[in-house]
Amino acid sequence: MKVPNHQSLRYSTTQLFNYSVIQLFSLQRYIAHFDLDSFFVSVEVINNPSLKGKPVLVGGHSERGVVAACSYEARKFGIHSAMPMKKAMQLCPHAIVTNSSRGEYSRYSRWVTNIIAEEAPVFEKASIDEFYLDLTGMDKYFVPFEWTQKLRQRIIDETQLPISFALASNKLIAKIATDVAKPNGFIWVRPGEELAFLDPLRVNKIPGVGEETYKKLVTYNIETIKDIRFRKREEMEMILGKYGGDLWDRANGIHTRVVQPYHEAKSISTENTFEENKTDVDFLLVELVRMTEKVAYELRQDDKTAGCIAVKIRYADFETTTKQATIPYTFYDDELIRSAKELFHKSYRKGQAVRLIGVRLSELTDEAMQTSLFTDVQKKSGLYKAIDDVKNKFGSDLLTKATVKQNEQFKSEHAAFNRTGRKNLKK
């Protein structure tokens, strides 16, 4: 295809897009993957240095709790993230369980995000502790491997967090290589060396290959990535179906997903102007709960989590106050409602009539919900999924907190009294 220029306007938008893609992939790609090592544990150790060098488990304390992260000292006992806390404590009875710095996790994540945003031309925030950077084309100005080393060192110097990275030709290989580089290390899989790097690794080093899939592959004498490469694609599809073909592509280092430029969604908000000014604090709190439920539901529908919440109050004299707070990333009603109530009590002027009240969620991200691991994740996530399924089918107002329903019933009864009760009193 010829290069489009100002002398020819015959190229369609599709042709121009295809030309851009061709130009992108004709360049040598440089993709870096940064991963904060045992992120939650690292934050705990920074805030409590006495934990350093000890088997530390971060997560819920209950029997149904789950290990969100564990120190390398704890891993020696066979403990890993997502393991039931009960089993982890059986493996290492003297392990220290904590999540006392939970509110700090989001702050440290934002800190690292801001450093990367200042330095990287294009980056994607894959989760609270994981980032992809696209340095393609930047080799004209600097050596990508040296640049990523300097960035890593800046993050360590400023935050004291250990962080590993790998540089490779695509996201998949970079992610696998970062795992090899841990703890607190780095590696460059040079162009042309991708298959030599992948071949000796066990199949379960490929993201998405779980324990059951790995066991099944072993029964076919497939233990290393090289073993997959030496099979035909059709043979892998016979073993694992369509996923077998995808796995064959990955074993051959084929991965074309691009780094999605990170941007923070603006906000989700709602507010209500009352027909009559309100001084009843109980009524205002019930309305606050209703509105917070509403924006939390919208948040989950967009597959987002919020890192900041604000409560707006406008009084009868039109004076308006807005107070906000940074919170651990979440999309759960109960956590957001608790924060909303705290903000309300901090900003509300006792006895003042309120004309309007509002709630806004901001700092929205697509982050994976690691923080949900501190609760009974299966029970809680299952509950919210069931509630949202009902709302999606029958309407978002069908299910709501009992206090909201009680308030609506009171308003209905009050309105009915105004229509009929006064007439009866006159009689």
N, C-alpha and C positions, 0 to 999 in steps of 0.2 A: 504493500500500500504506500502511495506517495505521501510525503509530508504535506499536510494542508497549509496553504498560505493565503495571503490576502487577495491574490489574483484569481483564486478559484473558490466559489461559494457553493459548489455542487455536493459537498460532503454533508451527510445527515448527522444529527446529534449522536446516533448510535455509532457511526463510523468514527467520529471524533473520540468518543469514549473508548472504543476498541483500540484506537491508536494510542491513547494514553496508557491503557493497560499493557499493550505491547511494549511501549517505551519503559514502563516500570519493570517488567519482568526481563527485559533485555539487559538491565543493569545487574551487577552482582549484588545480591541482597545481603544486608547485615541486620539481623534481628537479635536484640539482646533481651534476655529474660532475667529480671531481678526478683529475688524471693527472700523475704525477711525470715531468718532462721528461728524456728520455734518462737514465733512472734510474741504470743501471749506470755510465754515463760520469760522471754527476754525483758518484757516490760515489767513483769513482776520482780525480776532480779534487780533491775535498775532502781525500782522503788523500795526494795528490801534486799540489800546486798548480802544479808545473812543467808539467803537462799542459794547463793552461788555454789556450784559444785555438788548440790544435793539432788536427790530424786524428787522432782517437783511435778505435780499434776495440776493442770488448770482445768476447771470444769465444775459441774454441779456436785454438791456433797451428798445428795440423796442416793438411795440404792438404784434408782432409775436414771441417775445422772450419767453423763457421758464425758469422756476425756476430750477436751477441746484441743489441748496441746500438752506435750510432756517434754521434760528436759532430756538431754542425751544420756544423763546418768540413769534416768528412769527407763529409757529404751533398752538398756542393757538387760533388763528383766523381762523383755519381750512385750513391753507396753507400747501402744501406738495410739494415735489420735483416732477418735470415733469408737474406741473400745469402751464397753460399759465400765463405769467407775468401780462397780462391785468386783469385777474380774481383775481390774488393774490393782486394786488393793490386796487381792488375794496373791497376786504375783509379787507385789512389793508392799508388805504391811507397814513399813516404816516411811513410805512416801508421804510427802507433804502436799495436801490438797488445798488449793487457794484459787480465788478469783477476786481478791481484794482490790485490785487495780483495774477492774473492768471498765470504769469510766475513762481510764487513760488510753485504752487500746485505740479508740477512735482518734484521740488527739495525736498520738504518735503516728498513726496511719496518715493523717492529714499533713503532718510535719514532713514525712518522707515524700508524700505526693507533691507538696509545694516545692521541695528541692528538685525533684525530677522535672516538674513543670517549668522551672526556671532554666533548666539545662537542655532538655531533650527537644528536638524538632517535632517529633511525633511520638506520643506514648499512649498506651491503653492501660487502664487500671482494671485488672482482671478480678481482684478481690481486695480485701482489706490489707493484705500483706504481699501482693503479687502484681508485677508490672511487666509489660512488654514495651520495648522501644524499637522504633524503626529508624535505622541510621543509613538506609540505602541512599547512595549518591553523595553522602557526606564524606566519603573517603577521598574526595577531591580536596578537602580542607584539613582533615586530620586523620590519624590512624585510629579506626574505630575501637580496636582492642585497648589501646592506651587511654582513649577518651572514657570508655566504660570503667576502667580501673580507677581513674581519677574521680568519676562520679560516685563510685562505690565508696571510696575513701572519704569523700565529703560527707556522705550520709552517715558513715561510722563516726567521724569526728564530731559532727553536730548533734547527733541523736544518741550516740553510744550503743546503737542497735547493731548486732551482727547481721550481715546480709551477704548472700551469695549471688553470683550471676554467671550466665553463659552467653557467649556470642556464637551465632550460627547463621545458616542461610535461610532458615524458616522457623516459625514459632514452635513447631513440634520438637525439632531437634534441640532448640535452645532450652525448652522446658526439661527435656530428658537430661540434657547435659548439666543443667543447674542442680538437679538431684544428685548427680555424680560428684559435683564440685563441693557439696555440703560436707561438713559444716564450715560456714564462714570462709568459703573459697571461691575461685573463679576458674573458668576454662574457655578456650576458644577452639571450636570445631571448625577448622579451616576449610575453605571451599575445595571440594574434591575429596575430602577425607570423611564425609558423612557416613558412608556405608562401613568403612573400616572402624569408625567409632561405634556404630550401632550393633554390628555383628556379634560381638562377644557378650552383650548385655542380655539378661534374662527377659523373657517376653513380658513379664509383669512390670517392667520398667516403662512400657508404653502406657501413657495415660489412658484410662478407661478399661484396662485389662484387670478385672477383679480376681479374687481368689478362686471362684468357681470356674471361670473361663480358663485361668492358668492351669488348674488341675485337669480340665478336659483336654487341653492342648498337650499336656505331659503324657497322657494316655496314647497320644499319636506320635510320641517321641519328638515333640516340638517343645524345646526348653529355652532356646536362645532366639534372638531376633534373626540371626543368620539361618536358623532352621526354617523360619517362615519364608525367607527370601528364596530358599532353595526348593520350595514347593511352588506348584503352579497356582495362579490366582483362583482358577476354577476348583482346585482341590481344597483351598481354604474356604471357599464358599460352600462346598459340600459339608465341611466340618461345622462351620459357624453361620451359615446362611449369608445374607448380605453383609453382615458385620465382618465376616471372614475376608471379603474383598477389600473392605476399608482397612482392615488390619494388615493385609498384604501391601497396600499402598504405603502405610505408615512404616512398615518394616523396610521398605525400599526408600525411605526418606522423602516420600512424596507428600507434600502438605502446602496448600496454596492460600490458606486463610491469611488475610492481611491484618495488620495492626489497626484496630478501630480507634481513631482519634478520641481521646478522652474529653468529655465535656460534661459539666454538671448541669443536670436539668434544673430549671429555675425554681419552681415551687408548686405546691398544691394548697389551695386555701378555700375557706368558706367563711361567711359572716352572716349575721342576722340582725336587722334593724327592727326593733319591737314597735308595735303599734302604740303601746303605752310604755313610758319609762318604768323600769323595774328596780326595786330595792330589796326584793326577797333573794337573799344569797343562795338559799337552797334551789330556788328556781333557776338562778343563773348558772349554778354548778351543773344542774341536770342538763341545761341547754349546751353547756360547754362539753359535757360527755357526749351528747348526741352529735355535735359537730365534729368532735375528734374522731368518733367512730366513722363518720362519713368520709373524712379525708384519709383515714387509715385504710378503709375499704378501697378507695380510689388508688391509693399507693400500691396495694397488693395487686390490683388489676393491671397496673402498669409494670409489675415485677420490679418495683423500686424499693429502696429502703431510705429512711430519712435520718439525717445527722443533726438536724436543728429544728426546734419547734418554737413558735411565737404565739402569744395570746394578745389580742387587741381589745381594748375597752374604750368605748366612747360614752362620755357622761351626758347628762341632760343639757349642760351648758356648751356641748360640742367639744369640750377639751378631750383629747384622745391620748391614751398611753399605750405603748406597745413594749412588751418585755419578752425577750427570747433567751433560749438556753441551748448550748451544744449538748447533744446526748449521744450515747452509743448507738450506732446504726441499728435501726429496727423498723418493722412494719406491724408490730403487734399492738392491738388496741390498748391492752392494760398498761403497757409501758408508756405509751404516748399519753394516755389519759392521766396517769400519775404525774407526768411532767407538766401537762397542761394545768392541772389543779394547783400544783406548786407555784407556777407562774402567776396564776390568777390571785392566789392568796398574797403573793409578794407585791402585786401592783394595785389591787383593788382598794379604793378609798372607802372605808367603812361608812355605811349610811348614805352614800351618794347614789342618786338615781342613775341607772344605766340605760342608755339609748340603743347601744349597739355592742355586740360582742363577736369576736372572730378568732379563728385558729388558722395558722399557716405552717406547713411543713416545707422545709428547704434543705439544701445540701443533699439533693436526691442522687442516689447512685444505683448502679446495677450490682453492687457488691454481693458476693455470696454471704449468706447469713451465718457466719461462724459464731456470732454471739448467741445464736439460738441454742448452741450446744451447752450453754450454762443452765438450761432449763430442761424439763422433761420434753425433749424436742419432738418425739414421736406423738406424744399425747397432745401437746400444745399446737403443733403444726397441723395435726389431724383435725383438731377442734376448729381452727380457723378455716381450714379448707372446707369442712362440712358447712360452716356458717356461710362462707362465700358462695358455695354451690347453691344453697337455698336462696340466697339473695339474688344470684344471677338468674335463677329460674322463676322466682316469684316476685322479685322487686327488692331493692336495697333497703327499704324501710320495714320489711316484714320482721326481721330479727333485730333487736336492739337491747341495750341493757335494761334490766327490770326497773331501775329508777326512772329511766326515760319513759317507759310505758306507764308507770305510776303517775308521772307528771302529766302525760297526755290524757290519762283517765281523769285526773283532777281538773284539768282545763275543760274537758268535755262536760264533766258534771257541773262545773262552775258555770259554763255557758248555758247548760240546760236549766240551772237554777235561775239564771238571769232572765230566761225566757218565760218560765212557768212559776218558779218559786215566788217571785215578787208579786205575781197576780194572786197567788194563793194567800200571801200575807195581807194583801189589800182586802181580800174577802174576810 
